[in-house]
Each structure stands twice: as structure tokens, then as C-alpha cells.
Amino acid sequence: MSSKVECEVEETPLGKFLTPPQGYYIRAPKGLVGVIPDKTNISGVDPKGTSTIYRGYTIDDIGEHADFYEGAHLILYGHLPNESEYKEIKSKIDKYRGEIPEKVFDALRYVPTTHPMYYASYAVSLMGQYYAPEWKFEEDFLYDHALRLIAAMPVFLTAGWHLARHGTFYRPDSSLPHGKDVLRMIIGRMPSDLEARAFESTLVLYMDHGFNASTFTVRVVASTLSDIYSAIAAGIGALKGPLHGGANEKSMAMFLEAQEKAKAKGLELKDYIEEYIKERLANKQLIMGFGHRVYKVHDPRTDVAGKFIRQLKDGEDWLQVLKKSEEVMKKEKNLPANIDLYTGVLYYQLGIPIPMYTPIFAIGRVVGWSAHYIEQVLNNKIIRPTEDYVGPSGLKYAPISERK
Ligand SMILES: CC(C)(COP(=O)(O)OP(=O)(O)OC[C@H]1O[C@@H](n2cnc3c(N)ncnc32)[C@H](O)[C@@H]1OP(=O)(O)O)[C@@H](O)C(=O)NCCC(=O)NCCS
């Protein structure tokens, strides 16, 4: 008898999808590389493989042109807002930014000066306790909580950061646009319009990115029919890791270390970065801000961020360093830069403290997390794969005195 199993084959722009017959397991590759666990309408790789699609638009088009409210409306509701929809989402986000329960701030007064991503998940869970003890799966209710979280996340992230360091924090100003107000609360001064626009554009670029690790985490928690606060607190934990959102901090830390070394040798960073990267590679160290599970050739988000970097402080110098780094990595490893290399530099130009870089990623990505939470719970199947147990079996319990 033949042991060959016939799978159903579906041709798609991404490639061939295989569905095995019932009763067969699928042995997924490590890291779930190439595995497609579900469909989504929110975002995904452009079939040409050169960009990501946000609800029909390319990510770079939206990142360059849409403001925060437009980007959030597109990701959450599936289309760019008309004028009345724009007014509505703007007024809700601006209002909710000012409506954080005072007790959340009280609790944040006691956080130590650890990494702000720790208290992000803590504050999100805390908000769940105030807002959502009775969770419902009604659309209006879900969207309202999504908007509350989108509005609130930057407020307590910045409050926690400042409270832990100097005991006070900047209250939100609901009369300012979201991006500008968030940047003001982080840097403690009113940003220029250009700075606010550059910052806001990175939030839009970060809003969503298919089934990345943190979004998939959010969907797993959502699939248990837990509430949005619990799901997003889990997503924050996944985003914190240096292989995911943490890379924008690590890449800037790398440039600053290289700058110190260059200075000691009397060189400019752009003339030293090649040696620095090669040295790291020779020591088998990762070059943070390079490589991507999806973009194997080019990350289009870097083009948008690069346009803003050029216009900000020391822009031309930074672009030379970035381009040189990309040249070296292309030659040595054939790996493209990813958005984190560029946002690291852009946030540095804006005077943002490095430990706030990953929280800023979360301030953008909370939009996508919320959309994925809602998409998952409204068409749910619990995500529960099967393991391939390869440990021992047949052992019997023995009292401790009999164990070697
Ligand atoms: C993003 C990342 C996790 C993607 O991982 P992945 O899809 O599993 O890619 P792979 O690990 O298969 O990479 C292929 C090869 O390139 C190497 N590589 C990948 N990224 C590298 C980097 N940033 N620096 C040096 N080498 C790298 C890998 O070690 C691997 O080499 P090998 O074949 O000799 O083992 C990975 O590129 C990485 O760790 N990058 C640095 C962190 C980062 O910038 N993350 C932000 C992502 S937006």
C-alpha cells in the first residue's frame, strides 16, 4: 500500500497552500516559518513581496501620507475615514487620552526605574480591572475599548517613565493632535510640526504587520475569549524581546557604541561603521536592525522613515551612516535593513530616551493588536496546536528517599 498522502493544493499569489486530509497532523517547521494559521483582512505581505498591504493600501503609501487618526481608522474599521468618521475617531481618541483613571497613575507612582515595557503590560492589566470586569463580545463595546486602549497606552507609558525618574509626569492635552501630544509627553517640550509629523509617521508605519510575534500572541489570547486588556498585555511581553520590537533600542545603542569607538580613533562614525560591523560579524554577533522574516530584499518602511530623517537634526550625516551600514550588510550577509534601524536613528534625532523606543513601537502597534483581537473574537476558533512530545515515557513515581 502506498504511504503517499494527497494534500489539497490551492494556488495563491503567495504560493501553494497545502491542506492535508482529515486525520493527518501537519509537522510545522521550527518557528512556524511559512505556516499560515488563519486568514486576515487587516494587513499582509503584498503579493509582489516588496511591501505590506494595510487594508488594500501599501504600508509606505499610508505611512507617508496618513495621520494617526486616518491610519487607526483604516486598520480598525477597514477603510480610510470620510470627514465625519474622521471627526468621530479624532474626538474619541483625544477625549479618551484625558480619561485615564487616577488610580492607574497612583499605582504607577510606585514602579521602579525598570524598562518601561514592564509597566506597560502592568498598566494595561490595571486598566482592564477598572474598565472591563464584565467583558462582552458586542461590536460597539469592543471598538470602544480598542479606542480607549489606543488613546491610553501612550499616556501611562510616558507617565510611568517620568514618575519613576522624577516623581511627576506630563498630563495629556486633548486639544493637541495625538502624535504631537504623545511626543510632547515623552520629551517634555512642545515639538515642532515637522518633529510631530516625523514621529506620527513612525506610529503609522508600526501600526500593523501581519501575523508578527506579538500580534500572533494577542490572537492566541483572544482565541481563549479573554478580554482585550489581557490579550494586549501579553502582546506587550512579546514585543519587548530584542528579536522583535526591542531591536530599535539595540540598533541605536549599537550606533552609539560605534560612535564612541570612532571618536577614540579620531574618526567619524560614517568612516568607522564598516569596521565596527565586520568586527561584530566576526564575533558572531547580530547586527540589530537588519534581517526580517518577511522582507528578504528590502523593507519599504525604511524609505519613509529615511525621508523624515533627512529633514531632522544631522539628517544627512545619519543617512550616510545608515547607507554605509546597509552597503556592508548587503555585501557581508545579503541582509536588508529593517524599520528598527531607521526609527532608532529618527527617535534619537528627536531627543527621545532610548528605553522609550520599544514603548513607542507599542503605541503604534496597539492599533493593529486591537484590530486583530476584534477580528479573532468575532470569528473565533481557539488556537491550540498539538505538540510532538519527544521526552521519556513509562517512568514511575518513587518516594524521595529512593531517588538517586
Ligand atoms: C528579524 C530576524 C529575527 C529574522 O529571523 P529569521 O527570519 O529567522 O532569519 P534567519 O535567522 O533565518 O536569518 C538567516 C541568516 O542570517 C543571519 N542573520 C539574520 N539576521 C541577522 C542580523 N541582524 N545580523 C547578523 N546575521 C543575521 C542568521 O544568523 C542566519 O544565518 P545562518 O543561516 O548562518 O544561520 C533576524 O533577522 C534578526 O535577529 N535580526 C536582528 C533583530 C532585528 O532587527 N529585529 C527586528 C525585526 S523587524
The ligand as a Tripos MOL2 file, in Angstrom:
@<TRIPOS>MOLECULE
LIG
   48    50     1     0     0
SMALL
NO_CHARGES

@<TRIPOS>ATOM
      1 C1         14.4890   39.5460   12.3340 C.3       1 LIG1
      2 C2         15.1040   38.1620   12.4980 C.3       1 LIG1
      3 C3         14.6910   37.6120   13.8800 C.3       1 LIG1
      4 C4         14.5540   37.2780   11.3660 C.3       1 LIG1
      5 O1         14.8920   35.9850   11.6550 O.3       1 LIG1
      6 P1         14.7560   34.8080   10.5900 P.3       1 LIG1
      7 O2         13.6920   35.0700    9.5980 O.co2     1 LIG1
      8 O3         14.6450   33.5540   11.4020 O.co2     1 LIG1
      9 O4         16.1140   34.9170    9.7920 O.3       1 LIG1
     10 P2         17.2590   33.8690    9.8830 P.3       1 LIG1
     11 O5         17.6450   33.6870   11.2980 O.co2     1 LIG1
     12 O6         16.7870   32.6690    9.1140 O.co2     1 LIG1
     13 O7         18.4480   34.5650    9.1230 O.3       1 LIG1
     14 C5         19.1670   33.9550    8.0730 C.3       1 LIG1
     15 C6         20.6560   34.0520    8.3570 C.3       1 LIG1
     16 O8         21.0440   35.4110    8.5160 O.3       1 LIG1
     17 C7         21.6310   35.6130    9.7940 C.3       1 LIG1
     18 N1         21.1210   36.8640   10.3120 N.ar      1 LIG1
     19 C8         19.8200   37.2340   10.3540 C.ar      1 LIG1
     20 N2         19.7210   38.4530   10.8650 N.ar      1 LIG1
     21 C9         20.9790   38.8570   11.1500 C.ar      1 LIG1
     22 C10        21.4920   40.0340   11.7050 C.ar      1 LIG1
     23 N3         20.6910   41.0470   12.0670 N.pl3     1 LIG1
     24 N4         22.8220   40.1480   11.8740 N.ar      1 LIG1
     25 C11        23.6310   39.1350   11.5110 C.ar      1 LIG1
     26 N5         23.2080   37.9880   10.9760 N.ar      1 LIG1
     27 C12        21.8830   37.8470   10.8020 C.ar      1 LIG1
     28 C13        21.1640   34.4550   10.6490 C.3       1 LIG1
     29 O9         22.0700   34.2120   11.7090 O.3       1 LIG1
     30 C14        21.0990   33.3400    9.6340 C.3       1 LIG1
     31 O10        22.4220   32.9120    9.4020 O.3       1 LIG1
     32 P3         22.7310   31.3590    9.2210 P.3       1 LIG1
     33 O11        21.9510   30.9480    8.0080 O.co2     1 LIG1
     34 O12        24.2000   31.3270    9.0540 O.co2     1 LIG1
     35 O13        22.2320   30.6950   10.4780 O.co2     1 LIG1
     36 C15        16.6380   38.2160   12.3860 C.3       1 LIG1
     37 O14        16.9910   38.7170   11.1300 O.3       1 LIG1
     38 C16        17.2710   39.0300   13.4920 C.2       1 LIG1
     39 O15        17.5560   38.5120   14.5840 O.2       1 LIG1
     40 N6         17.5260   40.3680   13.2530 N.am      1 LIG1
     41 C17        18.0610   41.2430   14.2550 C.3       1 LIG1
     42 C18        16.9440   41.7490   15.1470 C.3       1 LIG1
     43 C19        16.0250   42.7370   14.4570 C.2       1 LIG1
     44 O16        16.4810   43.6710   13.8160 O.2       1 LIG1
     45 N7         14.7160   42.5320   14.6480 N.am      1 LIG1
     46 C20        13.7170   43.4400   14.1380 C.3       1 LIG1
     47 C21        12.8450   42.7740   13.1270 C.3       1 LIG1
     48 S1         11.7130   43.9750   12.4460 S.3       1 LIG1
@<TRIPOS>BOND
     1     1     2 1
     2     2     3 1
     3     2     4 1
     4     2    36 1
     5     4     5 1
     6     5     6 1
     7     6     7 2
     8     6     8 1
     9     6     9 1
    10     9    10 1
    11    10    11 2
    12    10    12 1
    13    10    13 1
    14    13    14 1
    15    14    15 1
    16    15    16 1
    17    15    30 1
    18    16    17 1
    19    17    18 1
    20    17    28 1
    21    18    19 ar
    22    18    27 ar
    23    19    20 ar
    24    20    21 ar
    25    21    22 ar
    26    21    27 ar
    27    22    23 1
    28    22    24 ar
    29    24    25 ar
    30    25    26 ar
    31    26    27 ar
    32    28    29 1
    33    28    30 1
    34    30    31 1
    35    31    32 1
    36    32    33 2
    37    32    34 1
    38    32    35 1
    39    36    37 1
    40    36    38 1
    41    38    39 2
    42    38    40 1
    43    40    41 1
    44    41    42 1
    45    42    43 1
    46    43    44 2
    47    43    45 1
    48    45    46 1
    49    46    47 1
    50    47    48 1
@<TRIPOS>SUBSTRUCTURE
     1 LIG1         1 GROUP 0 **** ****
